[in-house]
Amino acid sequence: MSAIAITATFTAEPVGEVLDFWLTELDMPGTVAFARYNQVFQELLADSGLLASNRGGLNVVLVRLADWRETAGAVDDFIAAMTAAARTAPSPLLVVLCPSLQPQTNDEQRIAAALAPLAGVRTIVAEQLCRRLRSSQIHDTAAEHAGHVPYTDLFFAELGTAIVRHVYDASRTPLKAIVLDCDNTLWTGICGEDGPDGVVIDEPRRKLQSFMVAQHDAGRLLCLCSKNHQADVDAVFERQEMPLASDHIAATRINWNAKSVNLTELAAELQLGLDSFVFVDDNPVECAEVQAGCPEVTTINLPDSPEVLPEFLDNLWIFDHFETTAEDRRRTAMYQAEKQRHGLRRQTLTIDDFLQGLQLVTTIRPMTDADVERVAQMTQRTNQFNFTTHRFDAAQIRAVQTEPASTIVVVDVSDRFGDYGLVGAMIYRSTASAIVIDTLLMSCRTLGRGVEHRMLAYLGEQTLAAGLSHLELPFKPTERNEPARTFVEAVAGEFRNDGDSEWLYSIPAATAAGVRYEPSSAAVPQDSADPQESSATATFITTGLAVTALVTRIATELGNPEAVLGAVHAAAVRQRSALDFEFIGPQTETEKRIAFVWATVLRLDRVGVDDNFFDLGGDSLRIVSVHSRLQEAFATDFPVTKTFQYPTVRAMAEFLDDARRDQPQFRDVRERARRQREVLAQQRPRSRK
C-alpha cells in the first residue's frame, strides 16, 4: 500500500481528490492523509506525528515561500529542519516549492541546492509546476482570502499529478533498456531508400534524440533494432546534426528478423529481463508484433503527428528518472567493458587463467552519504545473491546508519577493463557474543569471481577484531536466490540451523575469516542472467501489456491538467441522494449558474433549488471553493459568510440578485432610467380637459 502523507504551509486538501483519482487510475492501493494546517516545522522535527509514522510510503512537504515572508530566517530554518529530518525519516521526502504571486526564485534555488545532496529527498521547484499554466490558471485570490486555499483546481490537478509521478516511479519495475527503431523514429525517411543524407532530422526528431541522450545519461541502456542495412544506419549516425551518437548505443540488431526475436537476443546479450525493456517504434504493425512475441516488454507506438512528439514523450511516465546514481551514469561504459571481458573469457580455458587476466581488485569500506541511494537501489533490485531480500529505501538506509549498534559497508570492484562500481553491501550489528547480519548482497555482475568469499572473510575478520565468537548469517530461501544458497552451503553448510521459513548459519569467526576462493581447473563458467532481477520492486502492474496500455492512456488522454481535472470530476460525480423533499430544478438564469457551481464542487449530477448545501455533503472547505467560483461567475464581491448564510440555491440566487442591484453600477443605471422617465413625462403632451 502507498501511503501519501502531506504537510503544507497552506490549505492543501483539494489536492487529495486528485491523488485519490490517480491511485485508482494506476490500480495502486493507497491512502492520502494531511497533517494539521501549517505544521511543516513541527512535522519535520517531531518524533511522533503524521510524517514520522508513515513507513514505506511518501512524505510530501508543500511549501509556498510567500507564507514565510514575515518570518525572518525561515528559509535557513527550513533547510536545517529538512537536513535533520532526512537522517531519520521513515519514508522518502518530496519537497514541492509551490508558486507565490511574486516569484521567489533565489530562495527556491537556494533550497533546492541545499537539499540536493540529501539521500531520500527529492525537490520540485515552482517553475516545473507552472510551465503549462498561466498565472490566472494558478492563483485563486478569492479562495486564499476566504480559507487560505491559494490555488485553483487546475493547479491542484497539476500538483497532484506531479506528486503521483514520484509514487509511480518508486513502485514500478525499473527501466533498464530502451530499444529504438530508426527509420521514421529517430529521423524522418528511410535511409535505405532516401540515402543517409536524404533522411530528415527535423526538430521533433531532434528533440526525441536529445530526450534519449538524457535517458542514456540517467543510466538507461540504448539499443537499436531496425530492419535495415548496418552500413546505412552507421552512415546516418555520422551526421553532425545527430544529438544521438554511436557512443550512446550499447547494442544493436540491424537486420531483417522479427523485432521480437531481436529483443529476446538483446535481453540475453545484456543479461537483463525483458520486463525492464521499452521498445519505441513509429509503426503500429511492428509494435503489435513485439507485443505478441514479447508481452513482457513495454511498447511505445509514437504518434502520427511529429508536432506532438515532444509533449507525448514528456507525458510518458515510464521514462521518468528522479534519482540517478554514479553507477547508473556509467552503465553503458560498464557494458562496453563487459564485452571486453567476454573477449578475454573466450581466450582462456580455466577460471584461474581468466581471473588472473582480469586483475580483479575488491575494496570493502564504510558506506558514505554518497552511497546511500545506490545501496537502497541494490536492496530493491538484487535477487540472485541476496541472503535475506530485505528491501530498504534511502530514508530507511539512512535511519539504519544512525543506529549505534549497526554498521553498513559497501563493496567496490574494478579490473583492468574498468570499474564495476559499487556492487555489494553488508548491513550488520554487534551483540554480546556475535555479529548478526541483516543484509548481505552482491550484484550478479561479479558473481563467481571470488568477491563473495572476500565479503564473508571480511565479516569474519570484523567478528574477531570485536572479540566475538561467531557471526550469524540468516538465509531466507526464495525462487531466485539459489546462487547465495549454493555459496554459503559450500563454505559453511555444516553450521546451518534449519528454521520454519529461513535458515541460520552460526559460523565461527575464525572459519569465516579464513574463507578463500579456490577456483578449480574447470572451464570458465558462463555468466548467468537473472531475467527477473528488475522486477524486485514491482508492487503492481506485472506485464508489459498492462504497462503499455497504462502509460499510453496517460500520455494520450491525461497529458495536461485540463484533461486530468475533467477526469477527476467525471470519476467523482455521484447521484443526488434522496432528501426529505422533492427535487425542484433551477428556473432563473441566476439559479442555473449557482446550481452548476454547486454540482461541480460537490461532484453531483444535479442540484435542486431548495437542496441544502450541507445536506448534499458540503463542508467548510467546499464552501471556500463555491464562494470563489460564484464571485468569478457573477463578477461580484461578497463575504464568504454569506455562503454559509444562504445554504440553498434559491436563497443564494435572491441574495446575489439583490446584491447586484445594489452595486454602484446598477444604482447608476437605475438613476439614469429614473431621470429619463422624468424627462419623458415632462415632454408628454398634457391631455385636454
Residue pairs with C-beta under 8 A, 6 or more apart in sequence:
1 29
1 30
1 31
1 56
1 57
2 23
2 28
2 29
2 30
2 31
2 57
2 58
2 167
2 171
3 30
3 31
3 33
3 54
3 56
3 57
3 58
3 91
4 19
4 30
4 31
4 32
4 33
4 57
4 58
4 60
4 163
4 167
5 33
5 34
5 35
5 50
5 51
5 54
5 57
5 58
5 59
5 60
5 91
6 12
6 15
6 16
6 32
6 33
6 34
6 35
6 60
6 61
6 62
7 34
7 35
7 39
7 40
7 43
7 44
7 50
7 51
7 59
7 60
7 61
7 62
8 34
8 35
8 37
8 38
8 40
8 61
8 62
8 63
8 64
9 38
9 40
9 62
9 63
9 64
9 67
9 68
10 38
10 62
10 64
10 67
10 98
10 144
10 148
10 149
10 150
11 37
11 147
11 148
11 149
11 150
11 621
11 624
12 34
12 62
13 34
13 621
14 149
14 151
14 153
14 156
14 621
14 625
15 156
15 159
15 160
15 163
16 32
16 34
17 160
17 568
17 572
18 156
18 157
18 159
18 160
18 161
18 164
18 564
18 565
18 568
19 32
19 160
19 163
19 164
20 32
21 160
21 564
21 567
21 568
21 571
21 572
22 160
22 161
22 164
22 167
23 29
23 30
23 32
23 164
23 167
24 571
25 554
25 558
25 567
26 164
26 168
26 540
26 541
26 550
27 540
27 541
28 167
28 168
28 171
28 539
28 540
30 57
30 167
33 50
33 54
34 50
35 43
35 49
35 50
35 51
37 148
38 67
39 49
40 61
40 63
40 78
40 81
41 77
41 78
41 81
42 49
43 49
43 50
43 51
43 52
43 61
44 51
44 61
44 81
44 82
44 84
44 85
45 81
45 84
45 85
46 52
51 59
51 85
51 89
51 91
52 90
53 90
54 90
54 91
55 90
55 91
56 90
56 91
56 393
57 91
58 91
58 92
58 94
58 163
58 166
58 167
58 170
59 89
59 91
59 92
59 93
59 94
60 93
60 94
60 96
60 163
61 82
61 93
61 94
61 95
61 96
62 96
62 98
62 159
63 78
63 95
63 96
63 97
63 98
64 97
64 98
64 99
64 100
64 150
65 75
65 97
65 100
65 104
65 107
65 108
66 100
66 101
66 102
66 104
68 74
68 75
68 78
75 107
75 110
75 111
78 111
79 110
79 111
79 114
79 115
82 93
82 95
82 114
82 115
82 118
82 121
83 114
83 118
85 93
86 93
86 118
86 119
86 120
86 121
86 395
86 398
87 398
87 399
87 402
88 398
88 399
88 402
89 120
89 395
89 398
89 399
90 395
90 396
90 399
91 393
91 395
92 120
92 121
92 122
92 170
92 393
92 394
92 395
93 120
93 121
93 122
93 395
94 121
94 122
94 123
94 124
94 163
94 166
95 111
95 115
95 121
95 122
95 123
95 124
96 123
96 124
96 129
96 159
96 162
96 163
97 104
97 108
97 111
97 112
97 123
97 124
97 125
97 126
98 126
98 129
98 150
98 151
98 159
99 126
99 129
99 130
99 138
99 139
100 126
101 135
101 139
103 126
104 126
105 127
108 125
108 126
108 127
109 125
111 123
112 123
112 125
115 121
115 123
116 123
117 369
119 369
119 372
119 373
119 376
119 394
119 395
119 397
119 398
120 372
120 373
120 376
120 393
120 394
120 395
120 397
120 398
122 166
122 322
122 323
124 162
128 162
129 155
129 158
129 159
129 162
130 138
132 158
132 560
132 561
133 154
133 155
133 158
133 561
137 152
137 154
137 155
138 151
138 152
138 154
138 155
139 150
139 151
139 152
139 155
140 149
140 150
140 151
140 152
140 628
142 627
142 628
142 631
142 632
143 149
143 150
143 151
143 152
143 624
143 625
143 627
143 628
144 150
146 623
146 624
146 627
146 628
146 640
147 620
147 621
147 623
147 624
147 640
149 621
149 624
149 625
149 628
151 159
153 565
153 625
154 561
154 562
154 565
155 561
157 561
157 562
157 564
157 565
157 568
158 561
158 564
160 564
161 561
161 564
165 317
165 320
166 322
168 317
168 320
169 317
169 320
169 321
169 322
170 393
170 537
171 537
171 538
171 539
171 540
172 318
172 537
172 538
172 540
172 541
172 547
173 275
173 276
173 534
173 535
173 537
173 538
173 541
173 547
174 276
174 381
174 534
174 537
175 220
175 276
175 278
175 298
175 318
175 319
176 220
176 221
176 270
176 272
176 276
176 277
176 534
177 220
177 221
177 222
177 223
177 250
177 266
177 267
177 270
177 272
177 276
177 277
177 278
178 212
178 215
178 220
178 221
178 222
178 223
178 277
178 278
178 280
179 223
179 224
179 225
179 263
179 266
179 277
179 278
179 279
179 280
180 186
180 212
180 222
180 223
180 224
180 225
180 280
181 225
181 226
181 259
181 280
181 281
181 282
181 283
181 286
182 191
182 224
182 226
182 228
182 233
182 236
182 254
183 189
183 190
183 191
183 192
183 199
183 226
183 228
184 190
184 282
184 283
185 205
185 208
185 280
185 281
185 282
185 302
186 205
186 208
186 209
186 236
186 244
187 199
187 200
187 201
187 205
187 236
188 199
188 200
188 201
188 202
188 205
188 306
189 198
189 199
189 200
190 199
191 198
191 199
191 228
191 232
191 233
191 235
191 236
192 228
192 229
192 232
195 232
196 232
196 235
196 236
196 238
196 239
197 239
199 236
201 209
201 239
201 241
201 242
202 306
204 306
204 307
204 309
204 310
205 306
205 309
206 241
206 243
207 309
207 310
207 313
208 309
208 310
208 313
209 242
209 243
209 244
210 243
211 310
211 313
211 319
212 222
212 244
212 248
213 243
213 244
213 248
215 222
215 319
215 321
216 222
216 248
216 332
217 324
217 329
218 321
218 324
218 328
218 329
219 321
219 324
219 325
219 327
219 328
219 329
219 331
220 321
220 331
221 250
221 251
221 270
221 272
221 331
221 332
221 335
222 244
222 248
222 249
222 250
222 332
223 249
223 250
223 251
223 252
223 253
223 266
223 270
224 233
224 249
224 251
224 252
224 253
224 254
225 252
225 253
225 254
225 259
225 262
225 263
225 266
225 279
226 233
226 253
226 254
227 255
227 256
227 259
228 254
229 254
230 252
230 254
233 252
233 254
234 246
236 242
237 244
237 245
237 246
247 332
248 332
250 270
250 332
250 335
250 336
251 266
251 269
251 270
251 335
253 259
253 262
253 263
253 265
253 266
255 262
258 289
258 293
259 279
259 281
259 286
259 289
259 290
259 293
260 289
260 290
260 292
260 293
260 294
261 293
263 274
263 277
263 279
263 290
263 293
263 294
263 297
264 274
264 293
264 294
266 277
267 273
267 274
267 277
267 529
267 531
268 529
270 335
271 444
271 527
271 529
271 530
272 529
272 531
272 533
272 534
273 296
273 529
273 530
273 531
273 532
273 533
273 534
273 535
274 294
274 296
274 297
274 531
274 544
275 296
275 297
275 532
275 534
275 535
275 538
275 543
275 544
276 534
276 535
277 294
277 296
277 297
277 298
277 544
278 297
278 298
278 299
278 300
278 318
278 319
279 287
279 290
279 294
279 297
279 298
279 299
279 300
280 300
280 302
281 287
281 290
281 299
281 300
281 301
281 302
282 301
282 302
283 301
284 301
287 299
287 300
287 301
290 297
290 299
291 297
291 299
291 544
291 545
291 548
294 544
295 543
295 544
295 545
296 543
296 544
297 544
298 318
298 544
298 547
298 548
298 551
299 544
299 548
300 316
300 318
300 548
300 551
300 552
301 552
302 309
302 312
303 309
303 312
303 556
311 559
312 555
312 556
312 559
313 319
315 554
315 555
315 558
315 559
316 551
316 554
316 555
317 551
317 554
317 555
318 547
318 551
323 373
323 377
323 394
325 373
325 374
325 377
326 370
326 374
326 421
326 422
327 334
327 374
327 421
327 422
330 419
330 421
333 418
334 418
334 419
334 420
334 421
334 445
337 417
337 418
337 419
338 417
338 445
340 417
340 418
341 358
341 415
341 417
344 354
344 357
344 358
344 417
345 354
345 524
348 354
348 357
348 524
349 523
349 524
350 519
350 520
350 521
350 522
350 523
350 524
351 448
351 519
351 520
351 521
351 522
351 523
351 524
351 525
352 519
352 521
353 524
354 524
355 449
355 450
355 519
357 416
358 415
358 416
358 417
358 449
359 415
359 416
360 413
360 414
360 415
360 449
360 450
360 451
361 413
361 414
361 415
362 411
362 412
362 413
362 450
362 451
362 454
363 411
363 412
363 413
364 409
364 410
364 411
364 412
364 426
364 454
364 455
364 458
365 409
365 410
365 412
366 407
366 408
366 409
366 410
367 375
367 397
367 401
367 408
367 409
367 410
367 425
371 410
371 422
372 394
372 397
372 398
372 401
373 394
374 410
374 421
374 422
375 392
375 397
375 408
375 410
375 422
375 425
376 392
376 393
376 394
376 396
376 397
378 422
378 424
378 425
378 441
378 443
379 390
379 391
379 392
379 397
379 425
379 439
379 441
380 391
380 392
380 393
380 536
380 537
381 533
381 534
381 536
381 537
382 441
382 442
382 443
382 444
382 533
382 536
383 389
383 478
383 480
383 481
383 530
383 532
383 533
383 536
384 444
384 447
384 480
384 481
384 482
384 483
384 484
384 528
384 530
384 533
385 441
385 442
385 443
385 444
385 447
385 452
385 481
385 483
385 484
385 487
386 439
386 440
386 441
386 481
386 484
387 437
387 439
387 440
387 441
387 473
387 474
387 475
387 476
387 481
387 484
387 488
388 437
388 438
388 439
388 440
388 474
388 475
388 476
388 502
389 476
389 478
389 481
389 536
390 427
390 438
390 439
391 536
391 537
392 400
392 439
397 408
400 406
400 408
400 427
400 438
401 408
403 429
405 429
405 430
406 427
406 428
406 429
406 438
407 427
407 428
407 429
407 430
407 462
408 425
408 426
408 427
409 425
409 426
409 458
410 422
410 424
410 425
410 426
411 422
411 423
411 424
411 425
411 426
411 442
411 451
411 454
411 455
412 419
412 420
412 421
412 422
412 423
413 419
413 420
413 421
413 423
413 424
413 446
413 449
413 451
414 420
420 443
420 445
420 446
423 442
423 443
423 445
423 446
423 451
424 441
424 442
424 443
424 446
424 451
424 455
425 439
425 441
426 437
426 439
426 440
426 441
426 455
426 458
426 459
427 437
427 438
427 439
427 440
428 435
428 436
428 437
428 438
428 459
428 462
428 471
429 435
429 436
429 438
430 436
430 466
430 468
431 468
433 468
433 469
433 470
434 463
434 468
434 469
434 470
434 471
434 472
434 506
435 459
435 462
435 463
435 466
435 468
435 471
435 472
436 471
436 472
437 459
437 471
437 472
437 473
437 474
440 455
440 456
440 459
440 473
440 484
442 451
442 452
442 455
444 483
444 527
444 528
444 529
444 530
444 533
447 483
447 527
447 528
448 525
449 517
450 517
450 519
452 487
453 491
453 515
453 516
453 517
454 517
456 473
456 491
456 492
456 507
456 512
456 515
457 512
457 513
457 514
457 515
457 516
459 471
459 473
459 512
460 471
460 507
460 509
460 510
460 511
460 512
460 513
460 514
460 515
461 513
463 469
463 470
463 471
463 509
463 512
463 513
464 509
464 510
464 513
468 509
469 508
469 509
470 506
470 507
470 508
470 509
471 506
471 507
471 509
471 512
472 504
472 505
472 506
472 507
473 488
473 492
473 504
473 505
473 507
474 502
474 503
474 504
474 505
475 484
475 485
475 488
475 502
475 503
475 504
475 505
476 501
476 502
477 485
477 502
477 503
480 530
480 532
480 533
483 528
488 505
489 496
491 515
492 505
492 507
492 511
492 512
492 515
495 505
495 506
495 507
495 508
495 511
496 503
496 504
496 505
497 503
497 504
497 505
497 506
535 542
541 547
541 550
557 563
557 567
558 564
558 567
569 600
569 603
572 603
573 603
573 604
573 605
574 603
574 604
574 605
575 604
575 605
576 583
576 604
576 605
576 606
576 607
576 608
576 611
576 616
577 616
579 611
579 612
579 615
581 610
583 606
583 608
583 611
584 608
584 609
584 610
585 595
585 606
585 608
585 609
586 592
586 594
586 595
586 607
586 608
586 609
586 649
586 653
587 609
588 653
590 634
590 653
590 656
590 657
591 609
591 649
591 650
591 653
593 633
593 634
594 630
594 649
594 652
594 653
594 656
595 606
595 607
595 608
595 609
595 649
597 626
597 629
597 630
597 633
598 604
598 607
598 611
598 613
598 616
598 618
598 626
598 649
599 605
599 606
599 607
600 629
601 618
601 622
601 625
601 626
601 629
602 613
602 616
602 617
602 618
602 622
604 616
607 616
607 649
608 649
609 648
609 649
609 650
609 653
610 648
610 649
610 650
611 648
611 649
612 647
612 648
613 622
613 623
613 626
613 643
613 647
613 648
614 647
618 626
618 647
623 640
623 643
623 644
624 640
626 643
627 640
627 643
630 643
630 652
630 656
631 637
631 638
634 656
634 660
636 656
636 659
636 660
636 663
638 655
638 656
638 659
642 652
642 655
643 652
645 655
646 652
646 654
646 655
660 666
661 670
